[in-house]
Amino acid sequence: MDSNLEPKGGDKKSYTIGDRSDVTVDKSMKDHSNDPYALKLLADARRSFAESNFGRDQD
Amino acid sequence: MLLDRYGYRVNESYSQYEFKSEGPNGLVIKKVLYQYMTTVDYVDQYNLFFGDVDQRTGKLSDLSVSNNKDRSKILATVAATAVDFSDHFPGSRIYAQGSTPTRTRVYQMGIAAHFAEINRYFLVKGKHIEKGWVFFRPGYNYLAFLATRKYILFLTKKKGGFYGFKFRTQRRR
């Protein structure tokens, strides 16, 4: 198991939603920005959003 | 409000997040990506991708069902990454839809379950099948979601008696 995935912050398991005390910046995280599946879903999201007429039916 | 969520790590550009889900079916690495989608009325919009990392291939999938009985904890963790992302991309908007109607329903249940907390940070809209984009209300069904970070507007006094405005995100707690 990748030991880098161990979050900092000890055994603390409950947080407020904005609590960043356990967050680790990982410079070596694998980049998935060009992952084929992620790109496929991004294309789906763009198409769905374009069809949703956002901005034309706002208050 | 204290939420049960996982600790997570983030890449240097604050656009990719990882955490591990632990449960009876073992350990699953979860990935959250914020992918640039489009710009509407000068607002950059990012798609929220959420899925699993296949530990054999290193590739992403979001159709696997890990059944680790930690759905609420996972959704709370994803919500926390959204707060973190919007801290680093102020003024942006987050778009989310599931890869299947079932997944979209899971997102909807997650937003509804944590709505009081999420509503502190985000203005959430849902795409209603008949009414179009409307403000999110628990108990209604939506096809997709948009979340915009809330800001507080401050009036600041400057030299010479002039006043200015200053925006700040909601204070964390």
gemmi code that builds the backbone of each chain (N, CA, C; Angstrom):
import gemmi

chains = {
    "A": [
        ("MET", (0.842, -1.206, 0.000), (0.000, 0.000, 0.000), (0.870, 1.245, 0.000)),
        ("ASP", (0.460, 2.203, -0.742), (1.189, 3.456, -0.832), (1.104, 4.197, 0.507)),
        ("SER", (2.231, 4.304, 1.173), (2.206, 4.943, 2.497), (1.873, 6.425, 2.401)),
        ("ASN", (2.048, 7.008, 1.199), (1.710, 8.430, 1.045), (0.220, 8.684, 1.187)),
        ("LEU", (-0.571, 7.618, 1.075), (-2.012, 7.815, 1.195), (-2.451, 7.928, 2.643)),
        ("GLU", (-1.570, 7.647, 3.556), (-1.923, 7.802, 4.956), (-2.101, 9.280, 5.259)),
        ("PRO", (-3.304, 9.701, 5.629), (-3.504, 11.117, 5.902), (-2.816, 11.537, 7.187)),
        ("LYS", (-2.401, 12.768, 7.227), (-1.866, 13.299, 8.468), (-3.031, 13.656, 9.377)),
        ("GLY", (-2.767, 13.820, 10.642), (-3.830, 14.216, 11.554), (-4.168, 13.132, 12.546)),
        ("GLY", (-3.346, 12.095, 12.614), (-3.538, 11.062, 13.613), (-4.814, 10.282, 13.406)),
        ("ASP", (-5.459, 9.928, 14.496), (-6.641, 9.093, 14.424), (-7.928, 9.904, 14.353)),
        ("LYS", (-7.799, 11.202, 14.226), (-8.984, 12.041, 14.179), (-9.851, 11.635, 12.981)),
        ("LYS", (-11.140, 11.377, 13.224), (-11.995, 10.869, 12.152), (-13.137, 11.804, 11.800)),
        ("SER", (-13.388, 12.803, 12.617), (-14.474, 13.721, 12.339), (-13.926, 15.130, 12.175)),
        ("TYR", (-14.464, 15.823, 11.185), (-13.954, 17.137, 10.855), (-15.133, 18.033, 10.517)),
        ("THR", (-14.925, 19.335, 10.629), (-15.875, 20.219, 9.986), (-15.549, 20.173, 8.509)),
        ("ILE", (-16.491, 20.598, 7.689), (-16.310, 20.434, 6.253), (-15.117, 21.239, 5.735)),
        ("GLY", (-14.809, 22.344, 6.403), (-13.714, 23.178, 5.922), (-12.399, 22.943, 6.641)),
        ("ASP", (-12.349, 21.951, 7.491), (-11.134, 21.660, 8.260), (-10.064, 21.063, 7.353)),
        ("ARG", (-8.900, 21.718, 7.272), (-7.844, 21.212, 6.396), (-6.660, 20.667, 7.204)),
        ("SER", (-6.868, 20.427, 8.479), (-5.752, 20.043, 9.330), (-5.139, 18.704, 8.922)),
        ("ASP", (-5.905, 17.896, 8.231), (-5.420, 16.571, 7.854), (-4.983, 16.507, 6.397)),
        ("VAL", (-5.023, 17.620, 5.690), (-4.785, 17.600, 4.249), (-3.288, 17.648, 3.944)),
        ("THR", (-2.872, 16.779, 3.044), (-1.478, 16.712, 2.647), (-1.346, 17.115, 1.179)),
        ("VAL", (-0.432, 18.026, 0.882), (-0.125, 18.341, -0.508), (0.898, 17.327, -0.993)),
        ("ASP", (0.534, 16.604, -2.038), (1.370, 15.511, -2.531), (1.940, 15.888, -3.900)),
        ("LYS", (3.214, 16.221, -3.919), (3.841, 16.651, -5.175), (4.019, 15.490, -6.149)),
        ("SER", (3.937, 14.274, -5.647), (4.176, 13.120, -6.519), (2.887, 12.394, -6.897)),
        ("MET", (1.749, 13.027, -6.639), (0.485, 12.367, -6.965), (0.394, 12.095, -8.464)),
        ("LYS", (-0.087, 10.916, -8.809), (-0.248, 10.563, -10.220), (-1.255, 11.510, -10.876)),
        ("ASP", (-0.878, 12.022, -12.033), (-1.727, 12.960, -12.761), (-2.742, 12.183, -13.608)),
        ("HIS", (-4.026, 12.361, -13.305), (-5.072, 11.674, -14.067), (-5.825, 12.623, -14.994)),
        ("SER", (-5.267, 13.798, -15.233), (-6.018, 14.766, -16.028), (-6.243, 14.294, -17.467)),
        ("ASN", (-5.403, 13.380, -17.950), (-5.590, 12.858, -19.309), (-6.080, 11.417, -19.316)),
        ("ASP", (-6.608, 10.979, -18.203), (-7.143, 9.627, -18.142), (-8.313, 9.504, -19.119)),
        ("PRO", (-8.335, 8.459, -19.949), (-9.384, 8.348, -20.988), (-10.798, 8.362, -20.426)),
        ("TYR", (-10.994, 7.661, -19.315), (-12.346, 7.619, -18.757), (-12.766, 8.988, -18.211)),
        ("ALA", (-11.845, 9.677, -17.561), (-12.156, 11.008, -17.044), (-12.468, 11.970, -18.197)),
        ("LEU", (-11.723, 11.839, -19.296), (-11.973, 12.713, -20.447), (-13.316, 12.401, -21.100)),
        ("LYS", (-13.683, 11.126, -21.101), (-14.990, 10.751, -21.671), (-16.123, 11.383, -20.857)),
        ("LEU", (-16.004, 11.292, -19.536), (-17.057, 11.874, -18.691), (-17.076, 13.397, -18.789)),
        ("LEU", (-15.895, 13.986, -18.972), (-15.851, 15.438, -19.159), (-16.590, 15.826, -20.441)),
        ("ALA", (-16.382, 15.055, -21.494), (-17.087, 15.334, -22.756), (-18.591, 15.179, -22.569)),
        ("ASP", (-19.002, 14.151, -21.831), (-20.434, 13.955, -21.545), (-20.994, 15.140, -20.760)),
        ("ALA", (-20.223, 15.593, -19.775), (-20.675, 16.713, -18.938), (-20.808, 17.985, -19.779)),
        ("ARG", (-19.835, 18.210, -20.648), (-19.904, 19.414, -21.508), (-21.133, 19.366, -22.405)),
        ("ARG", (-21.398, 18.194, -22.957), (-22.553, 18.068, -23.845), (-23.853, 18.267, -23.064)),
        ("SER", (-23.963, 17.633, -21.925), (-25.193, 17.766, -21.127), (-25.414, 19.205, -20.686)),
        ("PHE", (-24.318, 19.854, -20.274), (-24.458, 21.230, -19.813), (-24.873, 22.143, -20.965)),
        ("ALA", (-24.277, 21.919, -22.139), (-24.615, 22.747, -23.301), (-26.090, 22.607, -23.659)),
        ("GLU", (-26.630, 21.415, -23.427), (-28.037, 21.165, -23.758), (-28.995, 21.660, -22.671)),
        ("SER", (-28.437, 22.089, -21.552), (-29.301, 22.421, -20.411), (-29.765, 23.868, -20.394)),
        ("ASN", (-29.286, 24.648, -21.381), (-29.731, 26.042, -21.504), (-29.458, 26.859, -20.248)),
        ("PHE", (-28.357, 26.602, -19.606), (-28.032, 27.389, -18.420), (-27.860, 28.850, -18.812)),
        ("GLY", (-28.425, 29.720, -17.995), (-28.287, 31.150, -18.263), (-29.464, 31.712, -19.022)),
        ("ARG", (-30.271, 30.833, -19.640), (-31.419, 31.323, -20.395), (-32.702, 31.232, -19.596)),
        ("ASP", (-32.618, 30.489, -18.482), (-33.837, 30.339, -17.695), (-33.576, 30.714, -16.242)),
        ("GLN", (-32.605, 31.604, -16.053), (-32.277, 31.991, -14.690), (-33.207, 33.075, -14.190)),
        ("ASP", (-33.214, 33.227, -12.877), (-34.046, 34.274, -12.252), (-33.555, 35.647, -12.673)),
    ],
    "B": [
        ("MET", (-20.640, 21.861, 12.575), (-21.115, 20.479, 12.494), (-19.946, 19.566, 12.155)),
        ("LEU", (-19.780, 18.501, 12.920), (-18.707, 17.559, 12.639), (-19.200, 16.489, 11.680)),
        ("LEU", (-18.399, 16.251, 10.658), (-18.739, 15.234, 9.679), (-17.722, 14.110, 9.757)),
        ("ASP", (-18.200, 12.921, 9.568), (-17.293, 11.800, 9.501), (-16.792, 11.719, 8.060)),
        ("ARG", (-15.546, 12.037, 7.871), (-14.996, 11.972, 6.512), (-13.567, 11.468, 6.581)),
        ("TYR", (-13.050, 11.112, 5.404), (-11.675, 10.651, 5.317), (-10.713, 11.826, 5.188)),
        ("GLY", (-9.502, 11.619, 5.661), (-8.455, 12.568, 5.346), (-8.090, 12.408, 3.880)),
        ("TYR", (-7.594, 13.453, 3.262), (-7.273, 13.349, 1.842), (-5.983, 14.084, 1.538)),
        ("ARG", (-5.460, 13.818, 0.352), (-4.285, 14.536, -0.107), (-4.617, 15.193, -1.442)),
        ("VAL", (-3.853, 16.200, -1.786), (-4.152, 17.023, -2.960), (-2.875, 17.264, -3.749)),
        ("ASN", (-3.023, 17.412, -5.068), (-1.828, 17.706, -5.866), (-1.458, 19.188, -5.752)),
        ("GLU", (-0.356, 19.541, -6.341), (0.169, 20.906, -6.168), (-0.732, 21.975, -6.764)),
        ("SER", (-1.496, 21.607, -7.792), (-2.341, 22.617, -8.436), (-3.762, 22.643, -7.844)),
        ("TYR", (-4.003, 21.854, -6.816), (-5.294, 21.810, -6.140), (-6.450, 21.461, -7.083)),
        ("SER", (-6.167, 20.606, -8.043), (-7.217, 20.180, -8.970), (-7.488, 18.682, -8.874)),
        ("GLN", (-6.649, 17.952, -8.147), (-6.828, 16.504, -8.014), (-6.662, 16.106, -6.546)),
        ("TYR", (-7.581, 15.266, -6.092), (-7.590, 14.847, -4.696), (-7.688, 13.326, -4.620)),
        ("GLU", (-7.072, 12.749, -3.601), (-7.160, 11.302, -3.394), (-7.414, 11.000, -1.919)),
        ("PHE", (-8.183, 9.973, -1.699), (-8.344, 9.458, -0.336), (-8.644, 7.980, -0.440)),
        ("LYS", (-8.571, 7.306, 0.669), (-8.830, 5.866, 0.635), (-10.076, 5.531, 1.435)),
        ("SER", (-10.897, 4.705, 0.829), (-12.111, 4.209, 1.457), (-11.798, 2.851, 2.071)),
        ("GLU", (-12.158, 2.724, 3.325), (-11.890, 1.466, 4.012), (-13.192, 0.859, 4.490)),
        ("GLY", (-13.343, -0.429, 4.294), (-14.554, -1.100, 4.730), (-14.413, -2.588, 4.644)),
        ("PRO", (-15.542, -3.281, 4.760), (-15.497, -4.747, 4.770), (-14.928, -5.357, 3.488)),
        ("ASN", (-15.008, -4.620, 2.379), (-14.475, -5.155, 1.124), (-13.065, -4.657, 0.833)),
        ("GLY", (-12.408, -4.167, 1.848), (-11.012, -3.787, 1.670), (-10.825, -2.307, 1.440)),
        ("LEU", (-9.718, -1.978, 0.821), (-9.329, -0.585, 0.658), (-9.452, -0.180, -0.818)),
        ("VAL", (-10.108, 0.942, -1.052), (-10.285, 1.451, -2.412), (-9.768, 2.884, -2.448)),
        ("ILE", (-8.927, 3.185, -3.427), (-8.430, 4.553, -3.560), (-9.419, 5.347, -4.402)),
        ("LYS", (-9.888, 6.443, -3.846), (-10.862, 7.304, -4.516), (-10.159, 8.534, -5.067)),
        ("LYS", (-10.630, 8.971, -6.221), (-10.021, 10.152, -6.856), (-11.105, 11.178, -7.173)),
        ("VAL", (-10.801, 12.420, -6.899), (-11.679, 13.531, -7.281), (-10.878, 14.444, -8.191)),
        ("LEU", (-11.419, 14.690, -9.384), (-10.772, 15.616, -10.328), (-11.691, 16.807, -10.540)),
        ("TYR", (-11.103, 17.978, -10.649), (-11.847, 19.159, -11.067), (-11.328, 19.536, -12.452)),
        ("GLN", (-12.166, 19.273, -13.472), (-11.762, 19.424, -14.867), (-12.402, 20.692, -15.445)),
        ("TYR", (-11.560, 21.523, -16.047), (-12.117, 22.741, -16.649), (-13.116, 22.360, -17.741)),
        ("MET", (-14.313, 22.963, -17.669), (-15.368, 22.669, -18.648), (-15.558, 23.783, -19.653)),
        ("THR", (-15.833, 24.956, -19.114), (-16.219, 26.073, -19.962), (-16.186, 27.359, -19.131)),
        ("THR", (-16.392, 28.471, -19.786), (-16.539, 29.753, -19.097), (-17.856, 30.380, -19.527)),
        ("VAL", (-18.699, 30.692, -18.564), (-19.999, 31.288, -18.857), (-20.086, 32.613, -18.118)),
        ("ASP", (-20.300, 33.678, -18.857), (-20.403, 35.011, -18.250), (-19.214, 35.299, -17.334)),
        ("TYR", (-18.034, 35.019, -17.841), (-16.764, 35.283, -17.142), (-16.540, 34.371, -15.920)),
        ("VAL", (-17.382, 33.372, -15.734), (-17.210, 32.443, -14.620), (-16.677, 31.117, -15.158)),
        ("ASP", (-15.507, 30.706, -14.659), (-14.943, 29.420, -15.065), (-15.710, 28.300, -14.376)),
        ("GLN", (-16.013, 27.296, -15.146), (-16.794, 26.186, -14.602), (-15.979, 24.892, -14.708)),
        ("TYR", (-16.003, 24.124, -13.636), (-15.216, 22.895, -13.569), (-16.136, 21.703, -13.324)),
        ("ASN", (-15.838, 20.620, -14.037), (-16.582, 19.384, -13.831), (-15.961, 18.592, -12.686)),
        ("LEU", (-16.805, 18.122, -11.802), (-16.345, 17.275, -10.704), (-16.385, 15.823, -11.184)),
        ("PHE", (-15.212, 15.227, -11.356), (-15.129, 13.794, -11.652), (-14.843, 13.079, -10.349)),
        ("PHE", (-15.571, 12.008, -10.107), (-15.331, 11.226, -8.899), (-15.326, 9.748, -9.265)),
        ("GLY", (-14.274, 9.058, -8.887), (-14.211, 7.637, -9.218), (-13.128, 6.917, -8.443)),
        ("ASP", (-12.914, 5.681, -8.838), (-11.921, 4.831, -8.175), (-10.645, 4.767, -9.006)),
        ("VAL", (-9.543, 4.560, -8.323), (-8.276, 4.285, -9.012), (-8.070, 2.779, -9.012)),
        ("ASP", (-7.973, 2.207, -10.201), (-7.677, 0.776, -10.311), (-6.227, 0.560, -9.891)),
        ("GLN", (-6.042, -0.176, -8.816), (-4.682, -0.292, -8.271), (-3.779, -1.174, -9.137)),
        ("ARG", (-4.356, -1.922, -10.085), (-3.522, -2.717, -10.989), (-3.039, -1.879, -12.161)),
        ("THR", (-3.961, -1.106, -12.749), (-3.612, -0.351, -13.952), (-3.311, 1.115, -13.665)),
        ("GLY", (-3.776, 1.617, -12.539), (-3.597, 3.031, -12.225), (-4.606, 3.920, -12.920)),
        ("LYS", (-5.532, 3.309, -13.690), (-6.523, 4.100, -14.427), (-7.779, 4.331, -13.583)),
        ("LEU", (-8.598, 5.264, -14.059), (-9.799, 5.651, -13.324), (-11.031, 4.908, -13.815)),
        ("SER", (-11.959, 4.734, -12.914), (-13.256, 4.151, -13.230), (-14.247, 4.717, -12.230)),
        ("ASP", (-15.477, 4.907, -12.628), (-16.444, 5.291, -11.598), (-17.664, 4.394, -11.638)),
        ("LEU", (-17.535, 3.286, -12.311), (-18.663, 2.362, -12.389), (-18.525, 1.183, -11.444)),
        ("SER", (-17.374, 1.068, -10.821), (-17.208, -0.025, -9.882), (-18.030, 0.241, -8.626)),
        ("VAL", (-18.506, -0.785, -8.024), (-19.277, -0.667, -6.786), (-18.454, -1.314, -5.674)),
        ("SER", (-17.851, -0.468, -4.852), (-16.959, -1.026, -3.842), (-17.725, -1.539, -2.622)),
        ("ASN", (-18.964, -1.044, -2.434), (-19.798, -1.550, -1.336), (-19.077, -1.591, 0.002)),
        ("ASN", (-18.386, -0.520, 0.298), (-17.636, -0.497, 1.547), (-18.447, 0.070, 2.701)),
        ("LYS", (-19.730, 0.261, 2.462), (-20.663, 0.732, 3.495), (-20.205, 2.045, 4.122)),
        ("ASP", (-19.630, 2.900, 3.305), (-19.150, 4.183, 3.819), (-19.563, 5.331, 2.902)),
        ("ARG", (-20.726, 5.173, 2.261), (-21.162, 6.159, 1.275), (-21.212, 7.569, 1.845)),
        ("SER", (-21.805, 7.707, 3.032), (-21.951, 9.033, 3.624), (-20.587, 9.656, 3.911)),
        ("LYS", (-19.675, 8.842, 4.400), (-18.330, 9.333, 4.706), (-17.604, 9.762, 3.425)),
        ("ILE", (-17.799, 8.990, 2.362), (-17.180, 9.326, 1.074), (-17.742, 10.642, 0.541)),
        ("LEU", (-19.069, 10.787, 0.577), (-19.676, 12.004, 0.041), (-19.265, 13.233, 0.852)),
        ("ALA", (-19.128, 13.067, 2.160), (-18.662, 14.184, 2.990), (-17.229, 14.555, 2.614)),
        ("THR", (-16.420, 13.573, 2.265), (-15.036, 13.850, 1.863), (-15.008, 14.592, 0.528)),
        ("VAL", (-15.859, 14.160, -0.402), (-15.920, 14.849, -1.700), (-16.363, 16.302, -1.496)),
        ("ALA", (-17.337, 16.517, -0.609), (-17.791, 17.889, -0.327), (-16.642, 18.724, 0.236)),
        ("ALA", (-15.822, 18.110, 1.090), (-14.688, 18.844, 1.669), (-13.679, 19.228, 0.584)),
        ("THR", (-13.486, 18.350, -0.407), (-12.555, 18.709, -1.494), (-13.117, 19.880, -2.304)),
        ("ALA", (-14.444, 19.942, -2.410), (-15.056, 21.052, -3.160), (-14.791, 22.384, -2.456)),
        ("VAL", (-14.845, 22.372, -1.125), (-14.539, 23.593, -0.371), (-13.076, 23.972, -0.594)),
        ("ASP", (-12.210, 22.981, -0.528), (-10.787, 23.235, -0.704), (-10.497, 23.765, -2.107)),
        ("PHE", (-11.098, 23.113, -3.105), (-10.902, 23.546, -4.490), (-11.360, 24.995, -4.679)),
        ("SER", (-12.542, 25.310, -4.144), (-13.079, 26.660, -4.355), (-12.295, 27.716, -3.577)),
        ("ASP", (-11.571, 27.288, -2.543), (-10.657, 28.216, -1.871), (-9.531, 28.649, -2.816)),
        ("HIS", (-9.098, 27.711, -3.637), (-7.961, 27.977, -4.519), (-8.390, 28.461, -5.903)),
        ("PHE", (-9.661, 28.296, -6.225), (-10.188, 28.789, -7.506), (-11.401, 29.669, -7.215)),
        ("PRO", (-11.170, 30.792, -6.544), (-12.300, 31.633, -6.142), (-13.068, 32.147, -7.352)),
        ("GLY", (-14.366, 32.200, -7.201), (-15.210, 32.699, -8.284), (-15.575, 31.642, -9.303)),
        ("SER", (-15.041, 30.439, -9.148), (-15.362, 29.384, -10.108), (-16.661, 28.679, -9.704)),
        ("ARG", (-17.140, 27.867, -10.614), (-18.380, 27.134, -10.372), (-18.102, 25.658, -10.605)),
        ("ILE", (-18.726, 24.801, -9.803), (-18.502, 23.360, -9.903), (-19.757, 22.694, -10.436)),
        ("TYR", (-19.562, 21.881, -11.480), (-20.662, 21.139, -12.096), (-20.523, 19.674, -11.729)),
        ("ALA", (-21.621, 19.024, -11.402), (-21.561, 17.596, -11.062), (-22.771, 16.879, -11.620)),
        ("GLN", (-22.489, 15.772, -12.270), (-23.554, 14.850, -12.660), (-22.960, 13.450, -12.609)),
        ("GLY", (-23.789, 12.489, -12.263), (-23.291, 11.127, -12.196), (-23.100, 10.543, -13.579)),
        ("SER", (-22.296, 9.503, -13.669), (-22.089, 8.838, -14.958), (-23.321, 8.033, -15.351)),
        ("THR", (-24.178, 7.764, -14.387), (-25.442, 7.081, -14.650), (-26.512, 7.788, -13.811)),
        ("PRO", (-27.789, 7.592, -14.154), (-28.848, 8.197, -13.318), (-28.757, 7.767, -11.859)),
        ("THR", (-28.333, 6.535, -11.635), (-28.200, 6.060, -10.256), (-27.138, 6.846, -9.512)),
        ("ARG", (-26.006, 7.091, -10.198), (-24.927, 7.869, -9.572), (-25.381, 9.298, -9.294)),
        ("THR", (-26.132, 9.872, -10.227), (-26.642, 11.226, -10.015), (-27.552, 11.256, -8.786)),
        ("ARG", (-28.321, 10.217, -8.641), (-29.217, 10.101, -7.477), (-28.401, 10.013, -6.180)),
        ("VAL", (-27.287, 9.330, -6.237), (-26.421, 9.235, -5.056), (-25.881, 10.621, -4.698)),
        ("TYR", (-25.450, 11.372, -5.723), (-24.979, 12.740, -5.471), (-26.086, 13.557, -4.812)),
        ("GLN", (-27.300, 13.418, -5.368), (-28.437, 14.179, -4.847), (-28.696, 13.840, -3.378)),
        ("MET", (-28.633, 12.561, -3.057), (-28.839, 12.140, -1.669), (-27.727, 12.682, -0.772)),
        ("GLY", (-26.519, 12.703, -1.303), (-25.401, 13.225, -0.517), (-25.540, 14.712, -0.238)),
        ("ILE", (-25.943, 15.466, -1.265), (-26.135, 16.910, -1.078), (-27.258, 17.146, -0.072)),
        ("ALA", (-28.333, 16.386, -0.228), (-29.481, 16.565, 0.673), (-29.101, 16.223, 2.117)),
        ("ALA", (-28.327, 15.152, 2.277), (-27.967, 14.712, 3.628), (-27.096, 15.742, 4.344)),
        ("HIS", (-26.258, 16.441, 3.597), (-25.339, 17.406, 4.201), (-25.699, 18.842, 3.806)),
        ("PHE", (-26.961, 19.045, 3.429), (-27.319, 20.334, 2.838), (-27.092, 21.512, 3.780)),
        ("ALA", (-27.382, 21.326, 5.056), (-27.213, 22.438, 6.004), (-25.762, 22.915, 6.004)),
        ("GLU", (-24.838, 21.991, 5.984), (-23.424, 22.358, 5.989), (-22.977, 22.875, 4.622)),
        ("ILE", (-23.389, 22.193, 3.564), (-23.007, 22.598, 2.209), (-23.547, 23.985, 1.899)),
        ("ASN", (-24.758, 24.264, 2.366), (-25.409, 25.543, 2.086), (-24.683, 26.719, 2.742)),
        ("ARG", (-23.888, 26.455, 3.749), (-23.089, 27.511, 4.376), (-22.026, 28.010, 3.400)),
        ("TYR", (-21.534, 27.109, 2.580), (-20.409, 27.429, 1.710), (-20.804, 27.681, 0.258)),
        ("PHE", (-21.842, 26.993, -0.191), (-22.163, 27.024, -1.614), (-23.616, 27.396, -1.874)),
        ("LEU", (-23.796, 28.094, -2.994), (-25.122, 28.261, -3.560), (-25.285, 27.094, -4.535)),
        ("VAL", (-26.246, 26.228, -4.276), (-26.384, 25.009, -5.077), (-27.640, 25.091, -5.934)),
        ("LYS", (-27.458, 24.812, -7.220), (-28.604, 24.721, -8.122), (-28.677, 23.314, -8.682)),
        ("GLY", (-29.883, 22.907, -9.025), (-30.083, 21.605, -9.635), (-30.809, 21.773, -10.950)),
        ("LYS", (-30.506, 20.875, -11.887), (-31.193, 20.894, -13.175), (-32.440, 20.026, -13.057)),
        ("HIS", (-33.586, 20.703, -12.945), (-34.853, 19.995, -12.824), (-35.347, 19.626, -14.216)),
        ("ILE", (-35.923, 18.437, -14.333), (-36.298, 17.930, -15.661), (-37.333, 18.824, -16.357)),
        ("GLU", (-38.159, 19.526, -15.588), (-39.175, 20.382, -16.196), (-38.866, 21.867, -16.027)),
        ("LYS", (-38.327, 22.237, -14.871), (-38.178, 23.660, -14.558), (-36.832, 24.241, -14.938)),
        ("GLY", (-35.908, 23.395, -15.381), (-34.572, 23.907, -15.707), (-33.744, 24.084, -14.449)),
        ("TRP", (-32.805, 25.051, -14.488), (-31.907, 25.261, -13.346), (-32.628, 26.018, -12.243)),
        ("VAL", (-32.765, 25.393, -11.107), (-33.452, 25.993, -9.959), (-32.593, 25.782, -8.714)),
        ("PHE", (-32.872, 26.538, -7.690), (-32.143, 26.347, -6.434), (-32.446, 24.958, -5.870)),
        ("PHE", (-31.397, 24.310, -5.405), (-31.531, 22.958, -4.879), (-32.421, 22.944, -3.646)),
        ("ARG", (-33.337, 21.999, -3.627), (-34.177, 21.772, -2.449), (-34.201, 20.276, -2.179)),
        ("PRO", (-33.880, 19.892, -0.967), (-33.941, 18.462, -0.644), (-35.334, 17.910, -0.919)),
        ("GLY", (-35.382, 16.707, -1.426), (-36.666, 16.072, -1.690), (-37.094, 16.138, -3.145)),
        ("TYR", (-36.335, 16.877, -3.958), (-36.654, 16.976, -5.376), (-35.580, 16.251, -6.193)),
        ("ASN", (-35.946, 15.816, -7.394), (-35.001, 15.101, -8.245), (-34.391, 16.034, -9.284)),
        ("TYR", (-33.095, 15.868, -9.491), (-32.364, 16.704, -10.438), (-31.490, 15.845, -11.344)),
        ("LEU", (-31.130, 16.411, -12.491), (-30.311, 15.692, -13.468), (-28.834, 16.039, -13.334)),
        ("ALA", (-28.545, 17.193, -12.745), (-27.162, 17.644, -12.567), (-27.166, 18.774, -11.538)),
        ("PHE", (-25.992, 19.177, -11.121), (-25.879, 20.168, -10.043), (-24.796, 21.192, -10.363)),
        ("LEU", (-25.028, 22.401, -9.868), (-24.032, 23.473, -9.983), (-23.832, 24.083, -8.601)),
        ("ALA", (-22.599, 24.239, -8.203), (-22.305, 24.817, -6.895), (-21.372, 26.012, -7.060)),
        ("THR", (-21.772, 27.131, -6.508), (-20.969, 28.346, -6.553), (-20.661, 28.761, -5.121)),
        ("ARG", (-19.402, 29.023, -4.852), (-18.997, 29.390, -3.491), (-19.623, 30.719, -3.079)),
        ("LYS", (-20.085, 30.783, -1.845), (-20.649, 32.026, -1.326), (-19.538, 32.952, -0.854)),
        ("TYR", (-19.757, 34.214, -1.023), (-18.782, 35.210, -0.585), (-19.442, 36.219, 0.339)),
        ("ILE", (-18.629, 36.778, 1.181), (-19.099, 37.837, 2.066), (-18.541, 39.153, 1.532)),
        ("LEU", (-19.399, 40.126, 1.445), (-18.983, 41.429, 0.933), (-18.724, 42.373, 2.109)),
        ("PHE", (-17.526, 42.900, 2.173), (-17.155, 43.819, 3.244), (-17.057, 45.231, 2.694)),
        ("LEU", (-17.496, 46.173, 3.498), (-17.308, 47.579, 3.163), (-16.076, 48.055, 3.923)),
        ("THR", (-15.085, 48.514, 3.206), (-13.851, 48.937, 3.871), (-13.647, 50.428, 3.669)),
        ("LYS", (-13.160, 51.074, 4.726), (-12.932, 52.520, 4.647), (-11.490, 52.776, 4.225)),
        ("LYS", (-11.330, 53.644, 3.261), (-9.993, 53.965, 2.763), (-9.639, 55.402, 3.113)),
        ("LYS", (-8.413, 55.748, 2.834), (-7.941, 57.097, 3.116), (-8.770, 58.126, 2.349)),
        ("GLY", (-8.996, 59.248, 2.957), (-9.737, 60.315, 2.300), (-11.244, 60.153, 2.420)),
        ("GLY", (-11.652, 59.183, 3.255), (-13.082, 59.008, 3.463), (-13.770, 58.178, 2.404)),
        ("PHE", (-12.997, 57.583, 1.474), (-13.617, 56.761, 0.440), (-13.870, 55.354, 0.975)),
        ("TYR", (-14.828, 54.728, 0.398), (-15.151, 53.356, 0.789), (-14.890, 52.407, -0.375)),
        ("GLY", (-14.519, 51.215, -0.041), (-14.313, 50.200, -1.064), (-14.971, 48.902, -0.651)),
        ("PHE", (-14.951, 47.956, -1.541), (-15.549, 46.651, -1.256), (-14.476, 45.575, -1.277)),
        ("LYS", (-14.682, 44.605, -0.446), (-13.734, 43.498, -0.379), (-14.526, 42.203, -0.258)),
        ("PHE", (-14.145, 41.220, -1.065), (-14.839, 39.934, -1.019), (-14.006, 38.939, -0.227)),
        ("ARG", (-14.676, 38.096, 0.497), (-13.977, 37.034, 1.200), (-14.875, 35.800, 1.252)),
        ("THR", (-14.266, 34.626, 1.174), (-15.069, 33.416, 1.270), (-15.545, 33.230, 2.701)),
        ("GLN", (-16.562, 32.404, 2.824), (-17.103, 32.104, 4.151), (-16.004, 31.593, 5.064)),
        ("ARG", (-16.003, 32.093, 6.282), (-14.987, 31.660, 7.240), (-15.159, 30.167, 7.533)),
        ("ARG", (-14.015, 29.463, 7.537), (-14.075, 28.031, 7.854), (-14.367, 27.839, 9.333)),
        ("ARG", (-14.963, 26.733, 9.624), (-15.155, 26.407, 11.042), (-15.149, 24.891, 11.184)),
    ],
}
model = gemmi.Model(1)
for chain_id, residues in chains.items():
    chain = gemmi.Chain(chain_id)
    for i, (resn, *xyz) in enumerate(residues, 1):
        res = gemmi.Residue()
        res.name, res.seqid = resn, gemmi.SeqId(i, " ")
        for name, pos in zip(("N", "CA", "C"), xyz):
            atom = gemmi.Atom()
            atom.name, atom.element = name, gemmi.Element(name[0])
            atom.pos, atom.b_iso = gemmi.Position(*pos), 0.0
            res.add_atom(atom)
        chain.add_residue(res)
    model.add_chain(chain)
structure = gemmi.Structure()
structure.add_model(model)
structure.setup_entities()
